[in-house]
Amino acid sequence: MKSVVLLLGMTMLFSCKNDLKEVSAFAEIDSIPDLTAIGFEFLRSDSGRVVAKLQSPLMKKFEGEDAYTEFPDGFKIEFYDRYMNVQSIMKGEYGINYEKRKLFIAKRNVVVINFKKQEQLNSDELNWDQRKKIIYSETDVKITTPTEILYGSGMESDEQFKLYEVFNSRGQVEVEEENTEKKIPK
């Protein structure tokens, strides 16, 4: 009986093999985060002053050479003025932040709202370069203001979405006519 168990054990041992290429490929696809948080909130400050707050229902952090933080269930970022008033927000259904590059990429139903100017940006992808303090997109965008709707094939803005440039713009623009009648002096 012992010989049957020993034979069975040796057969099982030698029948298992690990191909090094398969093991390496599996290690590269490491999809297990180093850190996971539910109900995540992060404050970004500049010179001791809070300038932005990021909230997400789920955060996954991955370490490595190009470390990144992923927000697979969506996110919302509020941008503040120096009095901690919300000036604008950015939200989307997916976000990924590359820490070393200081680049946040927002995808799927991305919305940016500037409350003071009552303007809204919609896009399927938007990038926030935290070093340059700009928001930009190379995909189609729609900007809605109280008086116009602009469409474009990309845009660039400051991170507060105060000033922006729309590339290849088209849309409905309300133009005020200037009074061209010359007044005759009396």
C-alpha positions in Angstrom: 0.0 0.0 0.0 2.9 2.4 0.8 4.4 1.8 -2.6 1.1 2.7 -4.3 0.8 6.0 -2.3 4.5 6.7 -3.0 4.0 6.0 -6.7 0.9 8.2 -6.9 2.7 11.0 -5.1 5.7 10.9 -7.4 3.5 10.8 -10.4 1.7 13.9 -9.3 5.0 15.6 -8.5 6.5 15.0 -11.9 3.3 15.6 -13.8 3.3 19.3 -12.6 5.5 21.6 -14.6 6.0 25.3 -14.6 7.0 26.9 -17.9 9.2 29.9 -17.1 7.6 31.9 -19.9 4.1 31.3 -18.5 5.2 32.2 -15.0 6.9 35.4 -16.2 3.8 36.4 -18.3 1.6 35.8 -15.2 3.9 37.9 -13.1 3.8 40.8 -15.6 0.0 40.8 -15.5 0.0 41.2 -11.8 -3.5 42.7 -11.3 -3.5 42.5 -7.5 -3.2 46.0 -6.1 -0.7 46.8 -3.4 -3.3 48.9 -1.6 -7.1 49.1 -1.9 -9.4 51.6 -0.2 -13.2 52.0 -0.2 -14.7 55.4 0.3 -11.4 57.1 -0.6 -10.7 60.8 -0.1 -7.5 62.7 -0.8 -6.6 66.4 -0.3 -4.0 68.0 -2.5 -2.2 71.1 -1.1 0.1 73.7 -2.5 2.2 75.7 0.0 0.1 74.5 2.9 -3.2 75.5 1.2 -5.7 72.8 0.0 -6.2 73.3 -3.7 -8.1 70.1 -4.6 -10.0 67.2 -3.1 -10.4 63.8 -4.8 -13.2 61.4 -3.8 -13.8 57.9 -5.1 -15.9 54.9 -4.0 -12.9 52.6 -4.8 -9.2 53.2 -5.1 -6.5 50.7 -6.1 -2.8 51.5 -5.8 -0.2 49.7 -7.8 3.5 50.0 -7.0 6.4 49.6 -9.4 8.5 51.6 -11.8 5.5 53.5 -13.2 3.4 53.4 -10.0 -0.3 54.4 -10.5 -3.5 54.7 -8.6 -6.7 53.6 -10.3 -10.3 54.6 -9.7 -12.3 51.9 -11.5 -15.7 52.9 -10.1 -15.4 56.6 -10.9 -14.2 59.7 -9.1 -14.9 63.4 -8.4 -12.3 66.1 -8.0 -13.2 69.5 -6.5 -10.8 72.5 -7.1 -10.8 75.3 -4.5 -9.9 78.9 -4.5 -7.8 80.4 -1.7 -10.9 80.7 0.5 -11.8 77.0 0.1 -14.7 77.8 -2.2 -15.3 75.2 -4.9 -14.5 76.8 -8.2 -14.8 73.8 -10.4 -15.2 70.0 -10.4 -14.0 67.2 -12.6 -15.7 63.8 -12.5 -15.7 60.6 -14.6 -16.6 57.0 -14.6 -12.9 55.9 -14.6 -9.7 57.5 -13.5 -6.0 56.6 -13.3 -3.2 58.7 -11.7 0.4 58.2 -12.6 2.3 59.4 -9.6 5.8 60.0 -11.0 4.5 61.6 -14.2 1.9 63.7 -12.2 -0.7 62.8 -14.8 -4.3 62.0 -14.1 -6.3 60.5 -17.0 -10.1 60.6 -16.8 -12.2 58.4 -19.0 -15.9 57.7 -19.9 -18.5 60.5 -19.4 -16.0 63.0 -18.1 -17.5 66.3 -17.0 -15.8 69.5 -15.9 -17.9 72.4 -14.5 -16.7 75.9 -13.7 -19.3 77.2 -11.3 -18.4 80.9 -11.5 -18.6 81.1 -15.3 -21.5 78.5 -15.4 -19.6 76.5 -18.1 -19.5 72.8 -18.6 -17.1 70.6 -20.5 -18.0 67.1 -21.6 -15.6 64.5 -23.2 -14.8 60.8 -23.2 -11.2 61.4 -22.1 -9.5 64.2 -20.3 -5.9 64.6 -19.0 -4.9 66.6 -16.0 -1.2 67.5 -16.0 -0.5 68.4 -12.4 3.0 69.7 -13.1 1.8 72.2 -15.8 -1.5 72.8 -14.0 -3.5 72.2 -17.2 -6.4 70.1 -18.3 -6.3 68.9 -21.9 -8.1 66.5 -24.3 -7.2 65.1 -27.7 -10.7 63.7 -28.2 -14.0 65.3 -29.1 -15.2 67.9 -26.5 -18.4 69.8 -25.9 -18.4 73.0 -24.0 -21.7 74.5 -22.9 -21.9 78.1 -21.6 -24.9 80.3 -20.8 -24.8 81.7 -24.4 -23.2 79.0 -26.6 -22.5 75.4 -27.3 -19.0 74.7 -28.7 -17.8 71.4 -30.2 -14.2 70.6 -30.9 -11.6 67.9 -31.6 -9.6 68.7 -28.5 -9.0 71.4 -25.9 -6.6 72.8 -23.4 -7.4 74.7 -20.2 -6.0 75.8 -16.9 -6.9 73.3 -14.1 -9.6 75.6 -12.8 -11.3 75.6 -16.2 -11.3 79.4 -16.2 -9.5 79.9 -19.6 -9.6 77.4 -22.4 -8.9 76.9 -26.0 -11.0 74.6 -28.1 -9.3 73.1 -31.2 -11.2 72.9 -34.5 -14.2 74.4 -32.9 -17.7 74.6 -34.3 -21.1 75.2 -32.8 -23.8 77.6 -31.9 -22.5 81.0 -30.8 -24.6 84.0 -29.7 -23.2 87.2 -31.2 -24.2 90.6 -29.9 -24.7 93.0 -32.7 -22.9 96.3 -32.3 -24.9 99.5 -33.0 -23.3 100.7 -36.2 -25.4 103.8 -36.7 -23.4 106.9 -36.6 -24.7 109.6 -34.3 -24.7 113.0 -35.7 -23.4 115.5 -33.1 -25.9 118.3 -32.2 
